């Protein structure tokens, strides 16, 4: 359903993405791993046009686009098929959980308020927060706030959700509740592209794992291929270093 080729991006004279290619099939969970500064977040932001790639083509639902020459109407149309979950929630502090979920439906999509609220309540129920719909962000834990952000993404009924390190701002004990929601979504067949440092999630939930470094895809394959018999030396070294923090199954040992 999504394929990108030769994605390149520089900030000034500094190359950040150097010809990245990726294919995501409907219903797949694809995890992108790599050290900090490898270009993972920039790549994800380019896919949702939060950053403009310098080069690259995107094929989505049978249409092909030049990623550096899209009209605003095409960007808006593609974004209606996707949703983005940020590291730091990006919630409106002066709005309740339900209002945060429905704001995009009423303001951007012009959906009637009653219909938007019904959709919002269903989305909050899916992430286990039906009893928190009238709470403001300051009344919610970090894990609950991130689940509101996931509910906001679900309410848009996207074909694919992009997750940018969704647990990186959370304490370890709150990380599990967010990952559990994501596991349930994967079980429901939601297509997800996830930038993550959570090795356990990547290993047990992903259909495909991509390892990036220095703006390039070093290696990609099934979770079993990457975690059990990686081909590239750099992939093996990265996994060896992460095993100082994560056990053999990717569970935190800290």
Secondary structure, DSSP 8 states (H G I E B T S, - for coil): -EEEEEEEEEETTEEEEEEEEEEE-TT-EEEEE--TTSSHHHHHHHHTTSS--SEEEEEETTEEEETTS--HHHHHHHHTTEEEE-TT----TTSBHHHHHHHHHHHTS---HHHHHHHHHHHHHHTT-GGGTT-BGGGS-HHHHHHHHHHHHHHTT-SEEEEESTTTTS-HHHHHHHHHHHHHHHHTT-EEEEE---HHHHHHH-SEEEEEETTEEEEEE-HHHHHHH-SSHHHHHHHHHHTTTB-TTS-B--
